[in-house]
Amino acid sequence: MSAFVERLNGYRLTTAEILYHRPDHPALLQTYVWQEYDLVPRFPVLNKFLRFWESELDGKLHSVWVAATGIIAPTELKYFRGEFTLQ
């Protein structure tokens, strides 16, 4: 599926701030920022990434903050020298 079609099907730019314990110093937290298009509110892409993190990486997850925004809103669509049809 193309990125444009995904966005029309409800995918939104999703940003997750992941706090995790450093493997070499578990008392210290470090942050990782993840960004991808994902389907709100279930977030299957983010959940797949977090399952990978827990099974393959050493840093234990502390918390995850998620923000999602729509890239295409009805007010942002404008005609420019023609029309297009979505099927």
Backbone bond lengths (Angstrom), bond angles and torsions (degrees), N, CA, C in turn:
res aa  C-N    CA-C-N  psi(-1)  N-CA   C-N-CA  omega(-1)  CA-C   N-CA-C  phi
1 M - - - 1.450 - - 1.536 108.53 -
2 S 1.308 116.84 137.10 1.463 119.73 -179.96 1.530 110.48 -73.21
3 A 1.307 116.36 159.73 1.471 121.10 -179.45 1.524 110.85 -61.44
4 F 1.336 117.18 -38.20 1.467 120.60 179.92 1.525 110.81 -64.10
5 V 1.320 117.45 -44.78 1.471 121.34 179.60 1.523 110.03 -65.75
6 E 1.328 117.76 -39.34 1.469 120.24 177.05 1.520 110.81 -58.27
7 R 1.334 116.73 -44.07 1.462 120.36 -179.11 1.522 110.90 -63.84
8 L 1.318 116.55 -38.44 1.467 118.99 178.07 1.530 111.55 -69.12
9 N 1.317 117.74 -25.16 1.467 122.17 179.35 1.518 112.92 -87.97
10 G 1.325 118.19 11.86 1.453 120.36 174.37 1.513 115.86 105.08
11 Y 1.322 117.66 -2.74 1.461 119.09 176.91 1.518 109.16 -71.28
12 R 1.319 115.56 140.40 1.454 121.04 -177.76 1.527 108.70 -130.87
13 L 1.328 115.09 153.29 1.456 118.76 174.58 1.522 107.45 -66.77
14 T 1.312 115.97 119.49 1.459 122.33 -175.59 1.521 109.37 -116.02
15 T 1.309 115.51 131.08 1.459 121.84 177.44 1.523 108.11 -119.25
16 A 1.310 115.96 131.32 1.463 120.88 177.95 1.524 108.96 -123.48
17 E 1.321 115.59 128.48 1.458 120.78 171.92 1.523 106.66 -97.56
18 I 1.307 115.82 115.23 1.466 121.81 -175.30 1.522 108.53 -106.30
19 L 1.316 116.10 120.80 1.470 121.41 173.34 1.521 107.21 -99.61
20 Y 1.316 115.51 132.36 1.465 119.50 -179.29 1.525 110.03 -141.54
21 H 1.327 114.60 157.30 1.464 121.67 177.56 1.527 108.63 -80.08
22 R 1.307 116.34 132.12 1.466 119.66 177.36 1.525 109.37 -66.82
23 P 1.327 117.64 133.52 1.475 119.56 -178.55 1.527 113.18 -61.37
24 D 1.349 117.76 -36.34 1.464 120.42 -177.20 1.526 112.89 -82.75
25 H 1.353 117.28 -21.57 1.468 122.34 177.62 1.535 107.92 -139.93
26 P 1.336 118.47 82.98 1.467 121.43 -173.20 1.526 114.96 -59.94
27 A 1.316 118.26 -18.77 1.466 120.38 179.16 1.531 111.44 -77.02
28 L 1.337 117.42 -15.58 1.460 121.32 -179.70 1.523 110.88 -97.76
29 L 1.334 115.22 142.24 1.460 120.76 176.32 1.519 109.56 -104.94
30 Q 1.314 115.03 146.19 1.456 121.46 174.78 1.519 107.43 -130.32
31 T 1.331 115.91 156.72 1.460 119.67 -177.87 1.525 110.56 -113.06
32 Y 1.320 115.17 148.93 1.453 123.25 176.48 1.521 106.43 -135.93
33 V 1.330 117.43 132.60 1.459 120.96 179.54 1.522 108.57 -106.50
34 W 1.326 115.97 124.02 1.464 123.73 -179.14 1.518 107.89 -113.77
35 Q 1.333 117.41 137.86 1.460 120.24 179.62 1.521 109.65 -143.08
36 E 1.340 115.58 131.19 1.458 121.82 -177.79 1.521 108.18 -164.22
37 Y 1.330 117.16 163.57 1.463 120.12 172.11 1.515 108.23 -80.31
38 D 1.333 116.09 133.06 1.459 120.49 -177.04 1.519 109.80 -145.86
39 L 1.318 115.11 161.62 1.461 122.19 -177.56 1.528 109.73 -92.33
40 V 1.321 115.09 113.80 1.466 121.90 -179.00 1.521 108.18 -86.00
41 P 1.313 122.31 139.23 1.466 130.17 7.57 1.526 113.96 -100.29
42 R 1.334 118.80 3.65 1.469 119.61 -175.06 1.532 113.01 -81.10
43 F 1.319 118.23 -26.91 1.457 124.44 178.58 1.535 113.33 51.73
44 P 1.342 117.91 58.08 1.477 118.65 -179.14 1.525 113.56 -65.44
45 V 1.325 118.96 -34.63 1.468 121.34 -179.62 1.526 110.13 -69.02
46 L 1.320 117.21 -44.56 1.467 120.97 177.95 1.520 110.73 -64.08
47 N 1.322 117.79 -43.28 1.467 120.32 178.99 1.527 111.63 -61.76
48 K 1.327 117.26 -38.68 1.467 120.59 177.09 1.529 110.15 -62.96
49 F 1.350 116.19 -43.11 1.457 120.04 178.32 1.534 111.47 -63.63
50 L 1.324 117.63 -41.93 1.470 120.29 179.98 1.530 111.62 -67.17
51 R 1.337 117.77 -36.10 1.473 120.10 175.28 1.529 110.27 -64.03
52 F 1.348 116.65 -40.77 1.460 120.27 175.54 1.527 110.49 -60.36
53 W 1.325 115.96 -45.44 1.470 121.14 -179.32 1.526 109.74 -56.92
54 E 1.328 116.51 -50.06 1.467 119.92 -176.15 1.523 112.54 -65.82
55 S 1.324 117.91 -32.24 1.464 119.50 -176.72 1.529 113.49 -89.04
56 E 1.343 118.46 -28.04 1.458 120.57 -172.10 1.533 115.66 -112.98
57 L 1.322 118.52 -23.39 1.464 120.72 -175.86 1.526 111.25 -104.49
58 D 1.322 116.12 155.26 1.461 121.25 -174.64 1.523 113.81 -83.56
59 G 1.307 118.82 -28.50 1.463 120.60 -176.13 1.523 111.81 -72.75
60 K 1.331 116.82 117.30 1.464 121.60 -179.66 1.532 109.52 -71.18
61 L 1.334 116.18 133.31 1.457 121.01 -179.51 1.524 111.30 -67.16
62 H 1.317 115.64 138.31 1.454 121.48 175.81 1.527 109.95 -103.66
63 S 1.340 117.04 -53.43 1.461 121.18 179.59 1.522 109.47 -159.65
64 V 1.337 114.70 159.94 1.462 121.79 179.75 1.522 107.91 -135.21
65 W 1.332 116.62 125.16 1.464 122.95 175.57 1.521 106.93 -108.87
66 V 1.338 116.12 132.19 1.460 120.75 -174.51 1.524 110.27 -123.01
67 A 1.329 115.47 136.19 1.466 122.22 172.83 1.521 107.23 -133.02
68 A 1.332 116.45 138.82 1.465 121.11 179.44 1.516 109.08 -136.32
69 T 1.310 115.11 141.16 1.456 120.20 178.99 1.516 109.68 -137.88
70 G 1.314 115.46 144.34 1.451 120.21 177.35 1.519 110.55 -75.37
71 I 1.296 116.94 136.44 1.452 121.55 179.27 1.531 110.03 -84.95
72 I 1.305 116.29 -38.02 1.458 120.61 -177.87 1.521 108.38 -115.05
73 A 1.304 115.87 120.86 1.464 121.72 175.29 1.525 107.66 -116.73
74 P 1.339 117.93 153.73 1.461 119.78 -178.28 1.523 113.30 -55.15
75 T 1.324 118.54 -33.11 1.459 120.40 -179.05 1.518 112.55 -74.12
76 E 1.325 117.48 -14.11 1.452 120.67 -179.04 1.520 113.00 -90.72
77 L 1.336 117.80 -13.19 1.458 120.34 179.07 1.518 109.22 -82.05
78 K 1.331 115.86 126.00 1.456 120.97 179.64 1.517 108.23 -134.43
79 Y 1.314 116.03 146.20 1.461 120.53 175.73 1.515 109.37 -78.51
80 F 1.320 115.17 140.40 1.443 120.26 177.11 1.519 107.92 -139.73
81 R 1.318 116.04 104.04 1.459 123.28 178.73 1.523 112.42 52.55
82 G 1.279 117.28 47.61 1.468 119.92 175.78 1.502 112.29 144.80
83 E 1.298 113.81 -170.04 1.454 121.12 -179.94 1.512 109.20 -131.83
84 F 1.312 115.80 161.10 1.462 119.63 172.22 1.522 108.10 -135.70
85 T 1.315 116.11 150.75 1.454 123.14 -178.05 1.516 109.29 -116.89
86 L 1.299 117.18 133.06 1.467 122.03 176.66 1.515 108.10 -99.38
87 Q 1.307 116.14 129.80 1.472 119.93 -178.99 1.505 110.11 -120.68
